[in-house]
Amino acid sequence: MDIVVERVPLGEAPSAPEGSYPFPWIDQVEDFLAEQEAAEVYDDGEEYDGVYVFFITGATEEVLLAVASGTAGRPGIPSGVFAMVTNDEAEEIGLGRRVELPLG
């Protein structure tokens, strides 16, 4: 059983010009996560119930939360970012322990 951190924000970029793609931060987060050596992307991100979910695994919970926290304060990322600590055997998205990000 692998630990999976579901990093789950969703919101339009506050500076997105009218008529442009409102979620450019999704690509920025995916690029950031792909560059991390401490964790690996578990699955493609997806929109779920009004939030956007990123899946990372391959490290301890502490390391995964540090990686997720590292994305939360990046420019253009909406506020209200949090992580759900769960595992790869969870029956559905969103189950687990909620951790507010960025970590203090």
Backbone as JSON, one array per atom type, in Angstrom:
{
  "sequence": "MDIVVERVPLGEAPSAPEGSYPFPWIDQVEDFLAEQEAAEVYDDGEEYDGVYVFFITGATEEVLLAVASGTAGRPGIPSGVFAMVTNDEAEEIGLGRRVELPLG",
  "N": [[0.85, -1.18, 0.0], [0.69, 2.15, -0.94], [1.39, 5.46, 0.17], [-0.55, 8.23, -0.71], [-0.72, 11.57, -1.6], [-3.23, 13.75, -2.1], [-3.41, 16.64, -3.63], [-5.38, 19.4, -3.51], [-6.61, 21.98, -4.96], [-8.81, 24.44, -6.44], [-9.53, 27.05, -8.53], [-10.05, 30.09, -10.28], [-7.36, 31.79, -11.88], [-6.34, 34.76, -10.4], [-5.36, 36.87, -11.94], [-5.99, 36.36, -14.55], [-6.62, 37.29, -17.84], [-9.72, 38.47, -19.2], [-11.6, 36.11, -20.98], [-9.48, 34.41, -21.41], [-7.76, 31.27, -20.74], [-8.81, 30.13, -17.67], [-7.39, 28.68, -15.76], [-4.44, 28.56, -15.66], [-2.57, 27.84, -13.81], [-2.75, 25.12, -13.33], [-1.21, 23.72, -15.23], [1.26, 24.78, -14.46], [1.59, 23.73, -11.87], [1.58, 20.98, -12.47], [3.95, 20.83, -14.01], [5.84, 21.61, -12.06], [5.54, 19.51, -10.16], [6.36, 17.33, -11.72], [9.06, 17.84, -11.93], [10.07, 17.32, -9.44], [12.26, 15.45, -7.47], [11.96, 14.14, -5.12], [9.45, 13.06, -4.9], [6.89, 11.31, -6.75], [4.67, 11.6, -9.54], [1.56, 10.19, -9.27], [-0.74, 9.74, -10.79], [-2.67, 11.18, -13.5], [-3.73, 14.56, -13.04], [-7.01, 15.71, -12.06], [-10.26, 17.22, -12.39], [-12.54, 17.38, -9.74], [-15.51, 17.41, -8.12], [-15.66, 20.28, -7.83], [-13.06, 20.95, -7.22], [-9.49, 20.71, -7.96], [-7.51, 17.96, -8.44], [-4.34, 16.73, -7.63], [-2.12, 14.05, -7.8], [0.35, 12.65, -5.82], [3.08, 10.5, -4.92], [5.35, 7.97, -3.64], [7.12, 8.56, -1.59], [7.78, 9.38, 1.89], [5.1, 10.41, 4.1], [5.7, 12.9, 5.25], [7.58, 14.0, 3.41], [6.02, 14.07, 1.07], [4.01, 15.89, 1.83], [5.61, 18.15, 2.17], [6.43, 18.61, -0.47], [3.92, 19.12, -1.66], [3.22, 21.38, -0.17], [5.15, 23.12, -1.07], [4.2, 23.88, -3.55], [1.97, 25.36, -2.98], [2.45, 28.05, -2.25], [3.34, 29.24, -4.54], [3.55, 31.73, -7.14], [0.46, 32.8, -8.56], [-1.06, 30.61, -7.81], [-4.17, 29.58, -6.62], [-5.72, 30.61, -3.5], [-6.43, 28.72, -0.48], [-5.47, 26.15, -0.66], [-5.12, 22.69, -0.02], [-4.22, 19.43, 1.28], [-5.0, 15.98, 0.94], [-4.3, 13.26, 2.8], [-3.93, 10.02, 1.96], [-4.3, 6.68, 0.67], [-3.26, 4.35, -1.9], [-5.24, 2.47, -2.0], [-7.65, 3.55, -1.39], [-11.16, 3.9, -1.65], [-12.4, 5.98, -3.02], [-11.89, 9.31, -4.34], [-10.81, 11.94, -2.22], [-11.08, 10.9, 0.31], [-9.59, 10.6, 3.5], [-7.06, 12.18, 5.56], [-7.23, 15.6, 6.12], [-4.99, 18.24, 5.36], [-4.02, 21.49, 5.84], [-2.49, 23.77, 3.6], [-0.05, 26.31, 2.74], [2.4, 24.49, 4.69], [3.29, 25.51, 7.96]],
  "CA": [[0.0, 0.0, 0.0], [1.47, 3.37, -1.05], [0.78, 6.72, 0.62], [-0.82, 9.17, -1.79], [-1.21, 12.88, -1.17], [-4.07, 14.4, -3.1], [-3.34, 18.08, -3.44], [-6.69, 19.68, -4.08], [-7.15, 23.33, -5.07], [-9.41, 24.83, -7.71], [-9.98, 28.44, -8.57], [-9.52, 30.83, -11.42], [-6.21, 32.65, -11.61], [-6.86, 36.12, -10.17], [-4.9, 37.83, -12.94], [-6.27, 35.86, -15.9], [-7.39, 38.24, -18.66], [-11.05, 38.0, -19.6], [-11.62, 35.31, -22.2], [-8.34, 33.5, -21.47], [-7.89, 30.05, -19.95], [-8.83, 30.61, -16.29], [-6.66, 27.82, -14.84], [-3.08, 28.3, -16.13], [-1.79, 27.3, -12.71], [-2.77, 23.66, -13.37], [0.01, 23.33, -15.96], [2.42, 25.16, -13.66], [1.72, 22.75, -10.79], [1.98, 19.7, -13.07], [5.37, 20.95, -14.35], [6.58, 21.61, -10.8], [5.53, 18.16, -9.59], [7.15, 16.45, -12.58], [10.47, 18.15, -11.7], [10.46, 16.94, -8.09], [12.93, 14.16, -7.36], [11.59, 13.55, -3.84], [8.14, 12.42, -5.03], [6.52, 11.03, -8.13], [3.26, 11.79, -9.87], [0.89, 8.89, -9.22], [-1.77, 9.66, -11.82], [-2.99, 12.49, -14.05], [-4.63, 15.37, -12.24], [-8.37, 15.77, -12.59], [-11.25, 18.01, -11.68], [-13.44, 16.52, -8.97], [-16.4, 18.06, -7.16], [-15.33, 21.68, -7.61], [-11.64, 21.12, -6.89], [-8.6, 20.04, -8.9], [-6.75, 17.0, -7.66], [-3.03, 16.28, -8.09], [-1.76, 12.85, -7.04], [1.78, 12.38, -5.72], [3.41, 9.36, -4.07], [6.75, 7.57, -3.79], [7.95, 9.07, -0.5], [7.08, 9.4, 3.17], [4.06, 11.43, 4.21], [6.36, 14.18, 5.52], [8.16, 14.49, 2.16], [4.92, 14.39, 0.15], [3.39, 17.13, 2.28], [6.55, 19.24, 1.89], [6.34, 18.89, -1.91], [2.62, 19.77, -1.88], [3.29, 22.7, 0.43], [5.99, 23.93, -1.94], [3.44, 24.42, -4.67], [0.88, 26.2, -2.49], [2.81, 29.47, -2.19], [3.88, 29.71, -5.82], [2.74, 32.8, -7.76], [-0.64, 32.41, -9.42], [-1.8, 29.48, -7.27], [-5.29, 30.08, -5.82], [-5.66, 30.38, -2.05], [-7.27, 27.63, -0.01], [-4.86, 24.86, -1.03], [-4.99, 21.69, 1.03], [-3.87, 18.08, 0.83], [-5.65, 14.85, 1.59], [-3.37, 12.14, 2.94], [-4.71, 8.81, 1.78], [-3.43, 5.65, 0.09], [-3.68, 3.89, -3.22], [-6.35, 1.53, -1.88], [-8.87, 4.28, -1.03], [-12.27, 3.58, -2.55], [-12.75, 7.13, -3.84], [-11.12, 10.54, -4.14], [-11.27, 12.82, -1.15], [-11.07, 10.25, 1.62], [-8.3, 10.7, 4.15], [-6.86, 13.24, 6.53], [-7.01, 16.9, 5.47], [-3.88, 19.06, 5.87], [-4.02, 22.8, 5.22], [-1.2, 24.15, 3.02], [1.28, 25.74, 2.97], [2.74, 24.13, 6.07], [3.96, 26.6, 8.68]],
  "C": [[0.89, 1.24, 0.0], [0.68, 4.55, -0.5], [0.61, 7.61, -0.6], [-1.3, 10.47, -1.17], [-1.98, 13.46, -2.33], [-4.05, 15.89, -2.79], [-4.51, 18.68, -4.19], [-7.09, 21.15, -4.04], [-7.95, 23.49, -6.36], [-9.91, 26.26, -7.59], [-9.35, 29.11, -9.77], [-8.33, 31.67, -11.0], [-6.71, 34.08, -11.47], [-6.46, 37.12, -11.25], [-5.18, 37.38, -14.37], [-7.1, 36.89, -16.67], [-8.74, 37.63, -19.07], [-10.97, 37.26, -20.93], [-10.45, 34.35, -22.33], [-8.63, 32.25, -20.64], [-7.78, 30.41, -18.47], [-7.98, 29.8, -15.31], [-5.22, 27.54, -15.31], [-2.19, 27.69, -15.06], [-1.78, 25.77, -12.71], [-1.52, 23.15, -14.09], [1.26, 23.65, -15.16], [2.65, 24.15, -12.53], [2.17, 21.4, -11.36], [3.47, 19.72, -13.45], [6.24, 20.88, -13.09], [6.67, 20.21, -10.21], [6.38, 17.19, -10.41], [8.65, 16.65, -12.37], [10.97, 17.68, -10.34], [11.1, 15.55, -8.08], [12.49, 13.42, -6.1], [10.27, 12.78, -3.9], [7.86, 12.16, -6.49], [5.02, 11.25, -8.32], [2.63, 10.4, -10.01], [-0.07, 8.68, -10.38], [-1.97, 11.07, -12.37], [-3.91, 13.24, -13.1], [-6.0, 15.39, -12.88], [-9.24, 16.67, -11.74], [-12.22, 17.06, -11.0], [-14.22, 17.38, -7.99], [-15.96, 19.49, -6.81], [-13.9, 21.96, -7.19], [-10.8, 20.46, -7.97], [-7.63, 19.21, -8.08], [-5.45, 16.65, -8.38], [-2.64, 15.11, -7.21], [-0.25, 12.67, -7.02], [2.01, 11.25, -4.72], [4.91, 9.12, -4.14], [7.68, 8.08, -2.71], [7.16, 8.96, 0.8], [6.01, 10.5, 3.17], [4.68, 12.81, 4.41], [6.92, 14.8, 4.23], [7.06, 14.89, 1.18], [4.24, 15.69, 0.54], [4.3, 18.32, 2.04], [6.5, 19.61, 0.42], [5.03, 19.62, -2.2], [2.63, 21.19, -1.34], [4.12, 23.65, -0.43], [5.26, 24.51, -3.13], [2.41, 25.45, -4.21], [1.2, 27.69, -2.51], [3.36, 30.03, -3.49], [2.97, 30.79, -6.41], [1.65, 32.23, -8.67], [-1.48, 31.24, -8.92], [-2.94, 30.04, -6.41], [-5.1, 29.81, -4.33], [-6.58, 29.21, -1.69], [-6.74, 26.25, -0.35], [-4.82, 23.95, 0.19], [-4.63, 20.35, 0.42], [-4.75, 17.09, 1.57], [-4.63, 13.71, 1.61], [-4.2, 10.87, 2.92], [-3.77, 7.72, 1.27], [-4.04, 5.15, -1.21], [-4.8, 2.86, -3.19], [-7.66, 2.21, -1.5], [-9.94, 4.03, -2.09], [-12.67, 4.73, -3.45], [-11.87, 8.31, -3.5], [-11.7, 11.3, -2.96], [-11.33, 12.18, 0.22], [-9.68, 10.37, 2.21], [-8.27, 11.84, 5.13], [-6.51, 14.53, 5.81], [-5.9, 17.66, 6.17], [-3.9, 20.37, 5.1], [-2.6, 23.15, 4.76], [-1.18, 25.65, 2.75], [1.49, 25.44, 4.45], [3.52, 25.27, 6.69], [5.35, 26.3, 8.92]]
}
